[in-house]
Amino acid sequence: MIADLRESRAGWVWAAVAALGFVVLQLFLAPSERLWPDSARYAEGAYRVLGNDPHDAHLLAVRLWCTDQVTAAQAAKDGYAQCVAQNADHFTPTAQVRYQAIFDSRPGYPPAVAAVAPVIGVRSGLWVVPVFCGLLVLCGLSMASVVAVLLLS
């Protein structure tokens, strides 16, 4: 009985060490919260969950996207305004209907991001939510449980 308890405790210690290592690696190896085309689409979904109408949600996500895409030199040449205009109707790299359907099949991620956005912002939420889910898996929660948490959030 005591040996089982020690083994169980050792398992949790290793899970906690692995989770801490995962977070540390994310801090150093993560692409500094840079938005990718799919991140911008999820940001748009999070803005909708936060109560913005579809047009405003898209515009807010476009602003986040363009802030990352435009360098300081391009911004001086009005590159930001060009980026916003180019993506006004849809994100240029993700306009295909088939690609957009991917986001409909993942309904839990934008609400989970929206839940933390009032505290840390949408951009940081896009990073924190998957890191948190990864920690839950590392601590022994099944992937199905994590998915259920995201779908019910």
MARBA-3410 file (N, C-alpha, C, O; in Angstrom, 1 decimal):
153
0.8,-1.2,0.0,0.0,0.0,0.0,0.9,1.3,0.0,0.6,2.2,-0.8 ~ 1.9,1.3,0.9,2.7,2.5,1.0,3.6,2.6,-0.3,3.9,3.7,-0.8 ~ 4.0,1.4,-0.8,4.8,1.5,-2.0,4.0,2.0,-3.2,4.5,2.8,-4.0 ~ 2.7,1.6,-3.3,1.9,2.1,-4.3,1.7,3.6,-4.2,1.7,4.4,-5.2 ~ 1.5,4.1,-3.0,1.4,5.6,-2.7,2.6,6.3,-3.2,2.6,7.4,-3.8
3.8,5.8,-2.9,5.1,6.4,-3.3,5.2,6.4,-4.8,5.6,7.4,-5.3 ~ 4.8,5.3,-5.4,4.9,5.3,-6.9,3.9,6.3,-7.5,4.3,7.0,-8.5 ~ 2.8,6.4,-6.9,1.8,7.4,-7.4,2.3,8.8,-7.3,2.1,9.6,-8.2 ~ 2.8,9.1,-6.1,3.4,10.4,-5.9,4.5,10.7,-6.8,4.7,11.8,-7.3 ~ 5.4,9.7,-7.1,6.5,9.9,-8.0,6.0,10.2,-9.4,6.6,11.0,-10.1
4.9,9.6,-9.8,4.3,9.8,-11.1,3.9,11.3,-11.2,4.1,11.9,-12.2 ~ 3.2,11.8,-10.2,2.8,13.2,-10.2,3.9,14.2,-10.2,3.9,15.2,-10.8 ~ 5.0,13.8,-9.5,6.2,14.7,-9.5,6.8,14.8,-10.9,7.1,15.8,-11.3 ~ 6.9,13.6,-11.5,7.4,13.6,-12.9,6.5,14.4,-13.9,7.0,15.1,-14.8 ~ 5.2,14.2,-13.7,4.2,15.0,-14.5,4.4,16.5,-14.3,4.4,17.2,-15.2
4.6,16.9,-13.0,4.7,18.3,-12.7,6.0,18.8,-13.3,6.1,19.9,-13.8 ~ 7.1,18.0,-13.2,8.4,18.4,-13.8,8.3,18.6,-15.3,8.8,19.5,-15.9 ~ 7.6,17.6,-15.9,7.4,17.7,-17.4,6.6,18.9,-17.8,6.9,19.5,-18.8 ~ 5.5,19.2,-17.0,4.7,20.3,-17.3,5.5,21.6,-17.2,5.3,22.5,-18.0 ~ 6.3,21.7,-16.1,7.1,22.9,-15.9,8.1,23.1,-17.1,8.3,24.2,-17.6
8.7,22.0,-17.5,9.6,22.0,-18.6,9.0,22.4,-19.9,9.5,23.2,-20.7 ~ 7.7,22.0,-20.1,7.0,22.3,-21.3,6.7,23.8,-21.3,6.9,24.5,-22.3 ~ 6.3,24.4,-20.2,6.1,25.8,-20.1,7.3,26.6,-20.3,7.3,27.6,-21.1 ~ 8.4,26.2,-19.7,9.7,26.9,-19.9,10.1,26.8,-21.4,10.5,27.8,-22.0 ~ 10.0,25.7,-22.0,10.3,25.6,-23.4,9.4,26.5,-24.3,9.9,27.1,-25.2
8.2,26.5,-24.0,7.2,27.4,-24.7,7.7,28.8,-24.6,7.6,29.6,-25.6 ~ 8.1,29.2,-23.4,8.5,30.6,-23.2,9.7,31.0,-24.1,9.7,32.1,-24.6 ~ 10.6,30.1,-24.3,11.8,30.4,-25.0,11.7,30.0,-26.5,12.3,30.6,-27.4 ~ 10.9,29.0,-26.9,10.8,28.6,-28.2,9.6,29.1,-29.0,9.5,29.0,-30.2 ~ 8.5,29.5,-28.3,7.3,30.0,-29.0,7.7,31.2,-29.9,8.6,32.0,-29.5
7.0,31.3,-31.0,7.3,32.4,-31.9,6.8,33.8,-31.5,6.2,34.5,-32.2 ~ 7.0,34.1,-30.2,6.6,35.4,-29.6,5.2,35.9,-30.0,5.0,37.0,-30.4 ~ 4.3,34.9,-29.9,2.9,35.3,-30.1,2.6,35.8,-31.5,1.6,36.5,-31.7 ~ 3.4,35.5,-32.5,3.2,36.0,-33.8,1.9,35.3,-34.4,1.8,34.1,-34.3 ~ 1.1,36.1,-35.0,-0.1,35.5,-35.6,0.2,34.9,-36.9,0.9,35.4,-37.8
-0.4,33.7,-37.1,-0.4,33.0,-38.4,-1.8,33.1,-39.0,-2.7,33.5,-38.3 ~ -1.9,32.7,-40.3,-3.3,32.8,-40.8,-4.4,32.1,-40.0,-5.5,32.7,-39.8 ~ -4.1,31.0,-39.5,-5.1,30.3,-38.7,-5.3,31.0,-37.4,-6.4,31.0,-36.9 ~ -4.3,31.5,-36.8,-4.4,32.3,-35.5,-5.3,33.5,-35.7,-6.2,33.8,-34.9 ~ -5.2,34.2,-36.8,-6.0,35.3,-37.1,-7.5,34.9,-37.2,-8.4,35.6,-36.8
-7.7,33.7,-37.9,-9.1,33.2,-38.0,-9.7,32.9,-36.6,-10.9,33.2,-36.3 ~ -8.9,32.3,-35.8,-9.4,32.0,-34.4,-9.6,33.2,-33.6,-10.5,33.3,-32.8 ~ -8.7,34.2,-33.8,-8.9,35.5,-33.1,-10.3,36.1,-33.6,-11.0,36.7,-32.7 ~ -10.6,36.0,-34.8,-11.9,36.5,-35.3,-13.0,35.8,-34.6,-14.0,36.4,-34.2 ~ -12.9,34.5,-34.4,-13.9,33.7,-33.7,-14.0,34.2,-32.3,-15.1,34.3,-31.7
-12.9,34.4,-31.6,-12.9,34.9,-30.2,-13.6,36.2,-30.1,-14.3,36.5,-29.2 ~ -13.3,37.1,-31.1,-14.0,38.4,-31.0,-15.5,38.3,-31.2,-16.2,39.1,-30.6 ~ -15.9,37.3,-32.0,-17.4,37.1,-32.1,-18.0,36.6,-30.8,-19.0,37.1,-30.4 ~ -17.3,35.7,-30.2,-17.8,35.2,-28.9,-17.8,36.3,-27.8,-18.7,36.3,-27.0 ~ -16.9,37.3,-27.9,-16.9,38.4,-27.0,-18.0,39.4,-27.3,-18.1,40.4,-26.6
-18.8,39.2,-28.3,-19.9,40.0,-28.6,-19.8,41.0,-29.8,-20.8,41.8,-30.0 ~ -18.8,40.9,-30.5,-18.6,41.8,-31.7,-19.4,41.2,-32.8,-19.5,39.9,-33.0 ~ -20.0,42.0,-33.6,-20.7,41.5,-34.8,-19.7,40.9,-35.8,-18.5,41.3,-35.7 ~ -20.1,40.1,-36.7,-19.1,39.5,-37.6,-18.1,40.4,-38.4,-16.9,40.2,-38.5 ~ -18.7,41.6,-38.8,-17.8,42.5,-39.5,-16.8,43.1,-38.6,-15.6,43.2,-38.9
-17.2,43.6,-37.4,-16.3,44.2,-36.4,-15.3,43.1,-35.9,-14.1,43.5,-35.8 ~ -15.7,41.9,-35.7,-14.8,40.8,-35.3,-13.7,40.6,-36.3,-12.5,40.5,-36.0 ~ -14.1,40.6,-37.6,-13.1,40.4,-38.7,-12.2,41.6,-38.7,-11.0,41.4,-38.8 ~ -12.7,42.8,-38.6,-11.8,44.0,-38.6,-10.8,44.0,-37.5,-9.7,44.3,-37.7 ~ -11.3,43.6,-36.3,-10.3,43.5,-35.1,-9.2,42.5,-35.4,-8.1,42.7,-35.1
-9.6,41.3,-35.9,-8.6,40.3,-36.2,-7.7,40.7,-37.4,-6.5,40.4,-37.3 ~ -8.2,41.5,-38.3,-7.4,42.0,-39.4,-6.3,43.0,-38.8,-5.2,42.9,-39.2 ~ -6.7,43.8,-37.9,-5.8,44.7,-37.3,-4.7,44.0,-36.6,-3.5,44.4,-36.6 ~ -5.0,42.9,-35.8,-4.0,42.1,-35.2,-3.1,41.5,-36.2,-1.9,41.5,-36.1 ~ -3.7,40.9,-37.2,-2.9,40.3,-38.3,-1.9,41.3,-39.0,-0.8,41.0,-39.1
-2.4,42.4,-39.3,-1.6,43.4,-40.1,-0.5,44.0,-39.2,0.6,44.3,-39.7 ~ -0.8,44.1,-37.9,0.2,44.6,-37.0,1.4,43.7,-37.0,2.6,44.1,-37.0 ~ 1.2,42.4,-37.1,2.3,41.4,-37.1,2.9,41.3,-38.5,4.1,41.1,-38.6 ~ 2.2,41.5,-39.6,2.7,41.3,-40.9,3.5,42.4,-41.5,4.3,42.2,-42.3 ~ 3.2,43.6,-41.0,3.8,44.8,-41.5,5.1,45.2,-40.7,4.9,45.4,-39.5
6.2,45.3,-41.3,7.4,45.7,-40.6,7.4,47.2,-40.4,6.5,47.9,-41.0 ~ 8.3,47.7,-39.6,8.3,49.2,-39.4,8.6,49.9,-40.7,8.0,51.0,-40.8 ~ 9.4,49.4,-41.5,9.7,50.1,-42.8,8.5,50.1,-43.7,8.2,51.2,-44.3 ~ 7.7,49.0,-43.7,6.5,49.0,-44.5,5.4,49.9,-43.9,4.7,50.6,-44.6 ~ 5.4,50.0,-42.6,4.4,50.9,-41.9,4.6,52.3,-42.3,3.7,53.1,-42.4
5.9,52.7,-42.4,6.2,54.1,-42.8,5.7,54.4,-44.2,5.5,55.5,-44.5 ~ 5.6,53.4,-45.0,5.1,53.5,-46.4,3.6,53.2,-46.5,3.2,52.9,-47.6 ~ 2.9,53.3,-45.4,1.5,53.0,-45.4,1.2,51.5,-45.6,0.1,51.2,-46.2 ~ 2.1,50.6,-45.3,1.9,49.2,-45.5,0.8,48.7,-44.6,0.1,47.7,-45.0 ~ 0.6,49.2,-43.4,-0.5,48.8,-42.5,-1.8,49.0,-43.2,-2.7,48.1,-43.2
-2.1,50.2,-43.7,-3.3,50.5,-44.3,-3.6,49.6,-45.5,-4.7,49.2,-45.8 ~ -2.5,49.3,-46.3,-2.7,48.4,-47.4,-3.0,47.0,-47.0,-3.9,46.4,-47.6 ~ -2.4,46.6,-45.9,-2.7,45.2,-45.4,-4.2,45.2,-44.9,-4.9,44.2,-45.3 ~ -4.6,46.2,-44.2,-6.0,46.2,-43.8,-7.0,46.2,-45.0,-8.0,45.4,-45.0 ~ -6.7,47.0,-46.0,-7.5,47.1,-47.2,-7.5,45.7,-47.9,-8.6,45.3,-48.4
-6.4,45.1,-48.0,-6.2,43.8,-48.7,-7.0,42.7,-48.1,-7.5,41.8,-48.7 ~ -7.1,42.8,-46.7,-7.8,41.7,-46.0,-9.2,42.1,-45.5,-9.7,41.4,-44.6 ~ -9.7,43.2,-46.0,-11.0,43.7,-45.5,-12.1,42.7,-45.6,-13.0,42.6,-44.7 ~ -12.2,42.0,-46.7,-13.3,41.0,-46.9,-13.0,39.6,-46.3,-13.9,39.0,-45.7 ~ -11.8,39.2,-46.4,-11.3,37.9,-45.9,-9.8,37.9,-45.8,-9.1,38.7,-46.4
-9.3,37.0,-45.0,-7.8,37.0,-44.9,-7.3,36.4,-46.2,-7.7,35.3,-46.6 ~ -6.4,37.1,-46.8,-5.9,36.7,-48.1,-5.4,35.2,-48.2,-5.8,34.5,-49.1 ~ -4.6,34.7,-47.2,-4.2,33.4,-47.4,-5.2,32.3,-47.1,-5.0,31.1,-47.3 ~ -6.3,32.7,-46.5,-7.3,31.7,-46.0,-8.7,31.9,-46.7,-9.7,31.6,-46.0 ~ -8.8,32.4,-47.9,-10.1,32.7,-48.5,-10.8,31.4,-49.0,-12.0,31.5,-49.3
-10.1,30.3,-49.2,-10.7,29.1,-49.7,-11.8,28.6,-48.8,-11.5,28.5,-47.6 ~ -12.9,28.2,-49.3,-14.0,27.7,-48.5,-13.6,26.4,-47.8,-14.0,26.3,-46.6 ~ -12.9,25.6,-48.4,-12.5,24.3,-47.8,-11.6,24.6,-46.6,-11.7,23.9,-45.6 ~ -10.7,25.6,-46.7,-9.8,25.9,-45.6,-10.6,26.5,-44.5,-10.4,26.2,-43.3 ~ -11.6,27.4,-44.8,-12.4,28.0,-43.8,-13.2,27.0,-43.0,-13.5,27.2,-41.8
-13.6,25.9,-43.6,-14.4,24.9,-43.0,-13.6,24.2,-41.8,-14.3,23.7,-40.9 ~ -12.3,24.2,-41.9,-11.5,23.7,-40.8,-11.9,24.3,-39.4,-12.0,23.7,-38.4 ~ -12.1,25.6,-39.5,-12.4,26.4,-38.2,-13.7,26.1,-37.7,-13.9,26.2,-36.5 ~ -14.7,25.7,-38.5,-16.0,25.3,-38.0,-16.0,24.0,-37.3,-16.8,23.7,-36.4 ~ -15.0,23.2,-37.6,-14.9,21.9,-36.9,-14.2,21.9,-35.6,-14.0,20.9,-34.9
-13.7,23.1,-35.2,-13.0,23.3,-33.9,-13.7,24.4,-33.1,-13.2,25.5,-32.9 ~ -15.0,24.2,-32.7,-15.8,25.2,-32.1,-15.4,25.6,-30.7,-15.8,26.7,-30.2 ~ -14.6,24.8,-30.0,-14.2,25.2,-28.6,-13.1,26.2,-28.4,-13.0,26.8,-27.4 ~ -12.2,26.3,-29.4,-11.0,27.1,-29.2,-11.4,28.6,-29.1,-10.9,29.2,-28.1 ~ -12.2,29.2,-30.0,-12.5,30.6,-29.8,-13.2,30.9,-28.5,-12.8,32.0,-27.9
-14.1,30.2,-28.0,-14.7,30.5,-26.7,-13.7,30.4,-25.6,-13.8,31.2,-24.6 ~ -12.8,29.4,-25.7,-11.8,29.3,-24.6,-10.9,30.5,-24.6,-10.5,31.0,-23.6 ~ -10.5,31.0,-25.8,-9.7,32.2,-25.9,-10.5,33.4,-25.4,-9.9,34.2,-24.7 ~ -11.7,33.5,-25.8,-12.6,34.6,-25.3,-12.7,34.6,-23.8,-12.9,35.7,-23.2 ~ -12.7,33.4,-23.2,-12.8,33.4,-21.7,-11.7,34.1,-21.0,-11.8,34.7,-19.9
-10.5,34.0,-21.6,-9.3,34.6,-20.9,-8.9,35.9,-21.5,-8.1,36.7,-20.9 ~ -9.5,36.3,-22.6,-9.2,37.5,-23.3,-9.4,38.8,-22.5,-8.6,39.7,-22.6 ~ -10.5,38.9,-21.7,-10.7,40.1,-20.9,-9.5,40.4,-19.9,-9.2,41.5,-19.5 ~ -8.8,39.3,-19.5,-7.7,39.4,-18.6,-6.4,39.6,-19.3,-5.6,40.5,-18.9 ~ -6.1,38.8,-20.3,-4.8,38.8,-21.0,-4.8,39.2,-22.4,-3.7,39.4,-23.0
-6.0,39.5,-23.0,-6.0,39.9,-24.4,-6.2,38.7,-25.3,-5.8,37.5,-25.0 ~ -6.7,38.9,-26.5,-6.9,37.8,-27.5,-5.6,37.2,-28.0,-5.5,36.0,-28.0 ~ -4.6,38.1,-28.3,-3.4,37.6,-28.8,-2.7,36.6,-27.8,-2.3,35.5,-28.2 ~ -2.6,37.0,-26.5,-2.0,36.1,-25.5,-2.9,34.9,-25.3,-2.4,33.8,-25.0 ~ -4.2,35.1,-25.4,-5.1,33.9,-25.2,-4.9,32.9,-26.2,-5.1,31.7,-25.9
-4.6,33.3,-27.4,-4.3,32.3,-28.5,-3.1,31.4,-28.2,-3.0,30.3,-28.7 ~ -2.2,31.9,-27.3,-1.1,31.1,-26.9,-1.4,30.4,-25.6,-1.0,29.2,-25.5 ~ -2.0,31.0,-24.6,-2.2,30.4,-23.3,-3.1,29.2,-23.4,-2.9,28.2,-22.7 ~ -4.2,29.3,-24.1,-5.2,28.2,-24.1,-4.5,26.9,-24.6,-4.7,25.9,-23.9 ~ -3.8,26.8,-25.7,-3.2,25.5,-26.0,-2.1,25.1,-25.1,-1.9,23.9,-24.8
-1.4,26.0,-24.5,-0.3,25.7,-23.5,-1.0,25.1,-22.3,-0.6,24.0,-21.8 ~ -2.1,25.7,-21.9,-2.8,25.2,-20.7,-3.4,23.8,-21.0,-3.3,22.9,-20.1 ~ -3.9,23.6,-22.2,-4.4,22.2,-22.6,-3.3,21.2,-22.6,-3.5,20.1,-22.2 ~ -2.1,21.6,-23.1,-1.0,20.7,-23.1,-0.6,20.4,-21.7,-0.2,19.2,-21.4 ~ -0.7,21.3,-20.8,-0.3,21.0,-19.4,-1.3,20.0,-18.8,-0.9,19.1,-18.0
-2.6,20.2,-19.1,-3.6,19.3,-18.6,-3.3,17.8,-19.1,-3.5,16.9,-18.3 ~ -2.9,17.7,-20.3,-2.6,16.4,-20.9,-1.3,15.8,-20.2,-1.3,14.7,-19.8 ~ -0.3,16.7,-20.0,0.9,16.3,-19.3,0.6,15.8,-17.9,1.3,15.0,-17.3 ~ -0.4,16.5,-17.3,-0.7,16.1,-15.9,-1.6,14.9,-15.8,-2.0,14.5,-14.7 ~ -1.9,14.3,-16.9,-2.6,13.0,-16.8,-4.1,13.1,-17.3,-4.7,12.0,-17.4
-4.6,14.2,-17.6,-5.9,14.3,-18.2,-5.9,13.8,-19.6,-5.0,14.0,-20.4 ~ -6.9,13.0,-20.0,-7.0,12.5,-21.3,-7.2,13.6,-22.3,-7.8,14.6,-22.0 ~ -6.8,13.3,-23.5,-7.1,14.3,-24.6,-8.6,14.5,-24.8,-9.0,15.6,-25.1 ~ -9.3,13.4,-24.6,-10.8,13.5,-24.8,-11.4,14.5,-23.7,-12.3,15.2,-24.0 ~ -10.8,14.4,-22.5,-11.3,15.3,-21.5,-11.0,16.8,-21.8,-11.8,17.7,-21.5
-9.8,17.0,-22.3,-9.4,18.4,-22.7,-10.3,18.9,-23.8,-10.7,20.0,-23.7 ~ -10.6,18.0,-24.8,-11.5,18.4,-25.9,-12.8,18.7,-25.3,-13.5,19.7,-25.7 ~ -13.3,17.9,-24.4,-14.6,18.2,-23.8,-14.7,19.5,-23.0,-15.7,20.2,-23.1 ~ -13.6,19.8,-22.3,-13.5,21.1,-21.6,-13.6,22.2,-22.6,-14.3,23.2,-22.4 ~ -12.9,22.1,-23.7,-12.9,23.2,-24.8,-14.3,23.3,-25.4,-14.8,24.4,-25.7
-14.9,22.2,-25.6,-16.3,22.2,-26.3,-17.3,22.8,-25.4,-18.3,23.4,-25.8 ~ -17.2,22.6,-24.1,-18.2,23.0,-23.1,-17.9,24.4,-22.6,-18.7,25.0,-21.8 ~ -16.7,25.0,-22.9,-16.4,26.3,-22.4,-17.2,27.4,-23.1,-17.0,28.6,-22.8
END
